[in-house]
Amino acid sequence: MPSPSPASLSDPQTVHPDFAAETQHLDGTITSMLAQIEAWEDRSRNVGADLETSLTLADTAEEHAAMLSVHLPAPYFGSLKVRVGGRDQTLYVGKIAHRDLKGPYSVTSWESEVGGLYYSQETGWTTPRGLKGTIQRRRQLDVRQRALHTLTDLYDAAAGGDTGGREDVLLRRLSEGSTTGMRDVVETLQPEQNAAMRAPAGQSVLIQGAAGSGKTTIGFHRLAWMMHPDRLHHRATPETTLVLMPNQVLASYAARVLPGLNLEGVTVTTPERWQLGFLGLEKMDVTDRTLTLLLQDRDNGRRRAAWRRAKALGDVRMLAVVRRYLRLRLEANLGTLAYQAVVETGRQEAEVQLSSAQLHALLDTVLTREPLEGYRPAFRAALEAELLAQANATDAQETSVLRQLAPDLTRLVGRIFAGMLPVTEARRLLQDEATLRSVAGDLLDERTLSVLLSDPLASVAKPRRSYADVTELPLMLAVAGLLDGLGRRVGNGLEPYSHVVLDEAQDYAPLLYALLGRAARPGHLTALGDLNQGLHGYKGPNSWADVQAALGNAAGQGAELLRLSRTYRSTRAITELSAQVAATYNRVAGVVGVDRDGAAVERLTGAPLPQLIARAVKTMQAAGHSNIAVVTRRASDADALVPLLQQHDLDAQPILNELARYVGGVVILPVNLAKGLEFDGCVVAGADAQMYDPATEYESRLLYVSVSRGLHRLALVAEGELHPLLR
């Protein structure tokens, strides 16, 4: 019997012919899960050989029970009817796996290889045993609070194939209101999103996607996918994973999706905080003097010079410059030093020694390769290996011999690496013209050298306390990484991160990419960004090709570039306006919005700004929207508007810096902190040419971010004429 149309299946009043059977299966699955939870919680069943083992087994079982309990209200969201080896079977797909040993109520997880078939457009696959399988039906099941509400057939071979139901389910989900956290899109992953999320493990991936394409959420889901046992030796673990977000507001906002994806324990922070923490500079002030100059200085010459210097500091070639500089410093520190000692090996004494030439040869060997452990520990290890060989120490004697050698070796290594700190070495390199030219002469062109040696930020005040500028941090990290290695600190050593995820990837310097590639396992970096939204282009790449080159240098392989061509966030009217703005810098070609109806973009002018903003917000609230953002050009604009809006009976909670947290309701915030967030409605305050200069590409980028924040409603507000791109 042909399936009803997707529209009828989404109507609660229409009874699908399989509705009763699906309801019965849901009840059976919940009963099976409850039985499993009860078994896990029964400590008398979890008994080991001794008390300690019994306690461990019981605690582990309780953790499993707690995880499964969370998913009882909705055990699964989809099903697959498949034919394998001449036999039909139905598989249910959910957010967590459940194995029913006594009945037909097992659930496969969405991250598994089989679960991936639910999202794919393919109709056939090959099982691990080599059998050919075909998809007979894909079905979406809307389960909430242990009850089946609707079901929609997405694909049905018996009814002619694709039913169009996937789009119907997507539009239904997109019509829902925004939340104070990122959307969980497991149930509605689209084929191109699924393909990006499931790009081969062990291959670094760059995902380019327009505002609203779901790239950040896809990054988190890829991370969850990477942690599934099916990833085998590429599998990541939460405690060994690093996620970098552009600011702390977005990091807190994004982190709320983690528990639903079983990603507790993942480190989520900003690139600046991570770099400072790794360098041990947590108490230092962090500045971005380049951004300050770009926003405040009207001298175009100084602005161009500041931009060029920031770009030069983040150039991936600076890693080679730092390597040469450190070699120069270390060879000078080693000078004519030699080493000699007498050690006891059993009942005998052995004299060991290294001439200055031998020490230089060992140092050269270490400096030539790129060990994860860094020059200092690698040089120490090379010294120990050579001296053990000279002493003819047996395996049993090695520990004793090394203990005898330790004090003198520590002093020797200390003299060679004396005073070499990341902050001082990075700044010394830039301030010593003769040294910089000697180590970088054939690596950098004269223009770049001149830019590095200039000081276009002289007019920007420096903090009174010790500080690190965001444009300097990658250079400092390069010094630290080459000297002592990069990675995740474990005790006194370093281990590579099992996976690194970078959000807003267009704002990371190529040099930082090269270093992060070394901090992670080879091929285990996922970067998500949109070159259209590059608000900090002075520290970002010129193109994704720059990033691919940097990661190729880091891990011996490049990164695959994938594109999300469809944006899902906004209504047709908002998406079209956003594309119109982005088209002015000609990088929006190919972006297609979901064909979702909605209110027309509201344009309000001819009255005081606070009055117009209040009117726009109240119109959105009257339409049933609660999470609404008023987006301003600068933080100072938002701060000044708060008391003025109160005079119009509107309480907008300000988010003026990274320490603030988005908790929903009506908020007012600058565009740089709005990037990455989404709201039911968005009001662009001061949407005119005075606030966003039409002649400056950077200002057009800011405007694009502002107008692309709303899911359902967008209002453009200006006291005078609107910006030319918005009329």
N, C-alpha and C positions, 0 to 999 in steps of 0.2 A: 504494500500500500504506500503510495507516495506520501512524503512528509508534508505537513502544512507549510505555508510560506513562513519565512522568518518573522514577519510582522505579527502574524497570528500567534506564533509561539511565544512572543514576548508579552502578549496580552494575558494577564492573570485570569481573565474570564474565559479564555480558550483552553480547553482540556486537550493536551497532546495525547495521542493514543497510548504512549508509553509512560504517561505521568504516574499512574498507579503503580506500575512495576518499578519505576525509578524510586518512588517514595518508599516502597517496601525494601528495596535494596539499601537505601539510605538508613532506614531503621536498623537493618541487619548489620550494617557497617558500624554504626554507633554502638550497638550492643557488643559487637566484637571488640571494639576499642575499649569499652568500659571493662570488659572481662580482662583484657591485657593490662590495663591500668591497675585493676584490683590485684592481679597476680604480682605485678611489680611492687606494689605497696605492701604486700604480705611478707614481712621480714622472715617469717618462719620458713618460707620457700627458698630464701636466698642464703643458704648455709654453705660455708666453705670448710676447708680442712682445719682452720683454726679461727679464733675469735677475730683477729685482724682481717683475715680474708673475708669472713662473714660480714663484717661491718662495711668493708669496701664494696662488696657485691650488693649489699642492701642500699648503700648510698647511691651507687651507680643506677640501680633499678629505680630508685625514687626520682632521680634526675630524668630518666627516660619517661617515667610516668608523668612528671610535671610538663615535659615538652609535648607529650601526646595530648594531655588534657587541654592545652591551649587551643588545639585544633578540633575539639569535639563539636563546637557550634557549626563548623563547616569542614567536614573531613576531606572533601574533594570539591573540585570545581569543573571537572571535565571528564569525558570518557572517550575511549577509542575502541571501536569494534574492528578487530584485525583478523586476518586469515593467514595462518602459518602452518605449513606442513599438512594442508588439507583439512585443518580444523579451525573453526571460528571461535573466538573468545573476546570478551569485553574487559578492557583494562580501565581502571579509574585513576585519574591523575589529581594529586593534591599537593599541598605545601609541605607535607611530611609523609614519609613512607610508613606504611603499616602492613605487617605480614600476618595474615589470618591463617593459622596452621590447621584449623578445623573446618574451614568453610570458604566460600567464594568472595570474602569481603576484604581482600587485600587492596592496598592503595600504593601506587608507585609515585615517587616524588618527581616534581617538575624538573629538577636538575639532572635526573638520570638520562641516559641515552634514549631509553624508551619513552620517557616523559617528553623529550624534545619532539617526538613525532606529533604531539598534539598541536604544536605551533606551526609546524612546517606545512608547506604546500605540496610536498612530495606525497605520492600515494603508494610508494613501494620502498622497501629497505631490505637489507640482508642482516640476519641475526648473527650473533657471535659464533654460532655453530654452522653458519654457511647456508641456512635455509632462507628461501625467498618469502618475504611477507608483504601483504598488501593491506592498505587501509580501506575498510568498508564504510566506516562512518566516524566522524568527529562530532562530539556533542558538548555544548556548554551547559552546565548545571548551576543555577543560581541558588546556592544553599546558604541560608542564614538562620542562626539560632536553632539548629538541628531540624530545620524544615526546608523542604524543596519549594521554591517560589515559582520559578520559571525554568524551562529548558528550551534550548535552541539548537537545532541541527546546523552545524557549520558546513559539513560536507557529508553527502550521502550518495554512495555509488549507485544504490538502487533507484534513487530519485533523479539521477542525471549528473551527479557530481556536486560542484560548489553551489550552495544555496544562497549565498550573499549574507548568511547569518552572522559571519564574523564582524562585518561592518555594523550590523544592527546592534550587536552586543557592545561594540566599541563606543558607538554614539550614545548608548544608554549609560555607559559608565562615565563618559566625558561630560554628560549633562549634570552629573552630581556636583555638589559644592566642593570647594577646596578644603584642605585640612591644615593643621599647624605642622605637618611633617610631609615628607615626600610621599608620593603615591606608591602603593604597592601594585605593580602592574603584572604580577604573575598570571592573573586570570585572563588578561587581555593583551598579552604580548603579540605584536604583529609580526608577520614573517620576516620583514627586514630587520626589526629590532631583535628578533630571536636569532637571526643569522649573525648579527654583530655580537650579541651576548655569548654565543657559542662558537666564536672564532677559535681555531685550534689552540688547545692548551700548549704552553711552551713557546708561543709566538707572541711577541709584543704587538699590541694593537693600538692604533690611533683611530678614534671615532669622531668624525666631523658631523655635527648635526646642528640645524638651526634651532632658535629658541622654541621650546615646546616640543622638540622631537623625542624627548625622553632620554637623552643621552646620559645624564647624571644617574637617573634611576637605573638605566641599563648597566651602568658601571657597577652599581651595588649588586644587581642581580647576577652579573658576570662573576663577581667575587663569590657570591653564594654558590654559583655553578662550579667555580674552581675548587670549592671545598667538598664536593661530592666524591665519594669513593671511586666512582667511575673515572675520575681523572688520574687514577693510578699514581705514578711517581711525580706527576705534575700537581698533585693535590696540595692546596694551600690550607693553612690552619689559622683560626681567628687571631690567636695571640702572636703570630709571626707576620701579620699583615699590616700594612701602612696605607692609610687613605689621607690624601692631602686635599683640603678644600680652600678656596680663595680667602675666606675670612671666617672668624669664629661664629658669627651669626649663622652663616650657612652651614658650618660644621655642626652646630647644635641642632639646627633644623633637619639636616640630613640624617643625623645619628638616630633619629626616632624611628626610622624604617628598619634599623638593624635587628631588633629583637624578632620581628616578624619573619626575618630571613635567616634566623638562627646564627647571627653574626656577632653575638656578645663577645667582648674581648678584643675586637678590632680597634686599633689605635686610629682615631680620627682627629686631625689637627690641621693647622695651617702650615704652608711651607716655611714661613718665617719662624714660627714656634718650633718646628721640627729642627731646622738648621741651628737655631740658637741652643736648643736642648742638646743636640749632638755635639756642638762646640763647647758646651759647658758655660754658655754666656747668658743664662736665663735672666740674670739681674740687669743686663744691659738694656738701655732704651733702644727701640727700633724706630728708625725714621725712614721717610721716603722723600728726600729733599728734591729729587727730580720731579716728582708729582707736584710738590708744592710750587716749584718754579713754573711748571707747565700751566698750572691753574691761575697763578697770580702775576707772573711777569708778562708784560705786554711787548717786550722786545723779542721779535721773531728770531733774531740772530742768536740770542742767548738760549731761547727755547730749542732751536735746532741743534745747537752745540750740546746742550744737556741731553737731548734725545740721543744724539750720536754717541756720546760718551757712555751712557747707560747701555746702549746696544753693544758697544765694544766690550764692556766689562762682562757681558753675558755671552760673548762669542765663544763657540766651542773651541776655537783655536787657542784660547787662553789656557786651556788645560796643558797643551804642549809647552806654552810659555812658562807656566808654573813649574813643570817638570824640569825644564832646562835651568830655571832659576834655582830650584832646590838642589840640583846636581852641583851647580856652581858653589853654593853655600856649603854643602856637605863636604865636597872635595877640599875646599879651603879650610874648613874646620879640622878635617883629618890631617892635612898637612904632612908632617914627617913623623907622626905618631907611630909607634911600634908596640908590640905586646909580647910579654914573656912571663911565664909562671911555672911553678913546680907543683905537681899534684901526686897524690898517693893513689896507686892502683893496686889494691891488695896489700902485699907486703913490700912492694917496690915503689920507687919514686920515678916520675917521668917528667922531663922538661918539655914544655910546649912553648912555641913562639911563632909570632907572625911579624914579618918585616913590614915596613911602610908600603913597599910595593905590593906585598901580598894583601894587605888590608885594602889598598886601593883597588886591587883586582876583585876582591870579594864585594866591595861596595859597588863597583861597576856592574857586576853580575846582577846584583839586586836592583839597581836603578834601571837596568835595561828591560826587566820584565815588570808586570803589573800585578803583584800578588795582592789578594784580598786583604791580607794582614797588614799591608803597608810597609814602607821602607824600614822603619825602626824595628818592628818585630822580625821582619824578614832578615835584616842584617844581623840581629842578635842570633837568630836561628842558624844563619850561615857560619857565624863565628863558632858557635857551639859544635856544629857538625865537623868543622875543620879541626878544632882542638881535640875532640873525641877521637878522631881518626889518628892524629899525631900521638895521642896517649895510648893507642891500641887498647882502648877500654872495651871490655866485654859488655854484653847487654846488662848483666847483673851489676856491673860497676858504673854504668852511665849516671845513675842518680847521684851517687857519691861524688863522682868527678865534677859533675855540673854544680853541685852544692859548693865545692871548693872553688870553682872558677867564678861563681856568681858575683861576689863583691867586686873583683877587678873588672869583669865584663860590664857590670853596671856602670862603673866609673868611666870606662872607655866609651861605651855607647853614649853616656851622658855628655862627655866632652864633644863628641862628634855632632850630636844633635842639640848642643847647648843653645838655649834661648830661642829655639825655633817654635814660635807660637803662631797659630793661624792668623790672628788679627794683625800682629806686628809684621809678619812676613808678607802678607798680602799688601799692606800699606807701604812697606819699605820698597817692594817691587815697583809700585806705581810712582813713588816719590823720587826714585833714583834714576834719572834719565839715562845716564851712561849704562847702568846695568840693564835697564829695560831694553834699550836699543841693542845691546850685545846679545841678549838671549832671544829677542823677538824680531831681529832685523830681517831674517828671511822667512818669517812666519806671518808677519803683519805688514801691510803696506804703510807707506809714510803717512798717509792721511789718518789711518787708524792710530798709529803711534802718536801723532800730534794731538789727536782727540783725547787719548788716554792721559797724556801729559798736561792737558789743559785743566782749568778749574772753572767751568761755567757756573758752578753753584756757589761761587764766592759770596754772592749777595743774599743767599739763603742762610738764616741764622742756624747755628748748630746748638744742640742741647748742651746744657751745662754739665750734665753727667756724662760718663762714658757711653758711647752709643755705637751702633752698627747700622749702616744704611742698607736697605733691602737690595740695592744694586751691587753692594760689596759682598753680600753674604755668599753667593756661589763661589767667588774667588777664594774667600776664607775657607769654605768647605773643601775646595780643591786642594788647598794646602794641607788641611787636616786629613783628607782622604789619602793623599799620596804619602804622607808621613806615617799615618797609623791605621789606614784602612777605613772602609765604609761599611755600614750595615746596621744590624740591630744589636744593641749591647746585651750580652749575656755574661754576667759575672764580670771578669776582667777581659773578656774577649769579645769578638764580633762574629756574628753569623749573618748570612744574607737573608733579607726578607723573603718570605715565600711568595709574596705578591705585593705589588705597589699599584695603587689607583690614584690618578691625578685628575681632579676636576678643574674646569675652566683652564684647560691645557694650553690655550692660546696665550696665557700670561706667564708662562714659565720660560726662563732663559735656556737656550740650547745647551749652555755649559751645565746648568742644573740637571737637564735631561741626561747628559752624559754621566754625571755623578750618581744620579738615582739609578741609572742602568747598572752601575757597579754595585750599588747597595742591595740590589735584588738578585734573585736567581736569574741566569740568562733567559731572556724571552718571557719574563714574568712582570711585565709592566703594561697597564691599561691606561691610556690617556684619552680624556673626553673633552672636546672643546668646540668652539665656533669662532672662526676667524672674523666673522661679522661683529662679534661682541668683544673684541680685543680692546678693553679699556686701558690696558697697561702695555701697549705695544712697544714702548721703549725698553721693556725687559723681556719681551716675548720673541718668538721666531718670526721671520719674514714670511715663511711658508712651512707647510708640513714637511716638505722635503728637507728643510734644515733639521727638523726633529728626527726624521728617519736617518739622516746622516749621523747625528749625534748618538743615537741608540745603536747604530751599526758599529760605530767606533767603540761603544761601551761593551757590547755583548758579542761582537763578532757576527752579528746579523742585524738586518734592519727591522723596521716595524711595518706591519701591514696597515694600509690606510683604508678605512671603510667609511662610507657616507650614509647617513640617514637622510633620505630625501623628502620625508614627510613630517610635518609638524602637527602635533595632536592637541596642543594646549588650548587654543583659542577658537572662537567662532570665525566664520568666514570673513566677516567685516573686519575683525581685529587682525586676522592673518594677512589680509590683503593690504591693509594700511602698513603693517610692519614690513612687508615685502617692498612696498613703495619707498619706504625710508631706506632700507638696506640696499636697494638697487642703485642708490646714488654713489655707492662705492663698489658696485658691480661684482658682488660675490654671492648673490642670492639666487643665481640661476639654478633651476631644477628643484627648488623647494616647493612642495605642494601641501596645502592644508587639507584637513579633514573637512568634508562638505557639511558643516554643522551650522544650522541656522541660529540666529541670535539677534539681540537688539542692535540697532544701528549705533555707530560711534557717536557719542554726544559731544557737541562743540559748544562751549559756553564762553562768551566774551562780553565786554561792555559794562562791567561792574567790578568792585573791589575783589581781589583774589580770594580772601577768606570767605566772602559771601558766596562766590561761585563754587568753591570747593565744597562748602557745607551743603549747597543745593545738590551737587552731583552725588555726594555720599548718601544723602537722605533719599534720593531717587533710587539708588542701588539697594539701600536697606528696605525700602518699600516694595521692591521687587523680590524680596526674600533672601538677599545676599548678606552674609555676616562678616566674612573675612575680606576686608577692603583696605587697599593701600593708597596713600597719597604720596606720590613720588616727586621729589624735588631735585633740583640740579646739584645743590650742595647741602652739607649737613647744617650749615648756618641758616640756610633758608628754611629747613624743616624746624629748627629750634625756634626761629622767630615766629613761625606760623602757629605753633601750639597754643599760646595764650589768645591769639586772634581768633582761632577757630572756636575756642571755648565761649567767646562772646556771641557766637552763632549757634550755641547749644550743641557743639560737637566736641567730644573728648577723643582726640587722636593720640594714642600712646606713641611717644617718640622712640625711634631706634637711631641713635646718632653715632654709635661707635660699635666696635666688634664685641664689646662686653655685654651689650644688650641682647635680649632673647626674644624671638618672635613667638608669641603665645596665642595669636589669633585676635579677632576683633578688628577695629579700625586702628591702623598704624600710619605713622608718617615717617618717611625715611629717605635718605639721599639715594640717587640712582646706583652708586657704586655698591651700596649694601643691599639693594633690591635685586641685583643680578643673581640669578639662580633660584629666586623665590617665585611663587605664583600665588595669585589671589582670585577670589570670586570676581572682584571688580577692582579696577585700577583708575586712579585719577592722576593725570599728569599735570602738576602744578607749574604754571609759568611756561606753557608750551608755545613759546614765541621765539622770534629771531634774536631778541635781546638776551635770552637765557641760553639758547643753543645756536651758536653762530653758523649760519648756512654755508659759509665759505670754508669752514674747517671740518675735515673728515672726522677728526676725533669727536667733535660735537655731534655729528650725525650718528656716530656709533652710540653715544650716550642716549640720544633720542630714540634709537632703535631699541635699546634695552628697556627704556621707559615704557614705550607703547606696546611692548610684547609681554607684559607681566600678567595681564588679565585673562581669566578663563572665559568669562561670560559677558562682562561689561567693561567698556573703556570710555572715559570722559577726558576731553582735552580742554584745559582751562587757561585762559589768558585775559588780562585786563584789556589789552588792545588786540591787534590782529594776531591770528595764529601764525605759527611757523609756516613758511611757504610749502613745505612738504606735507602739511597736515590739513590744508584748507579743503 
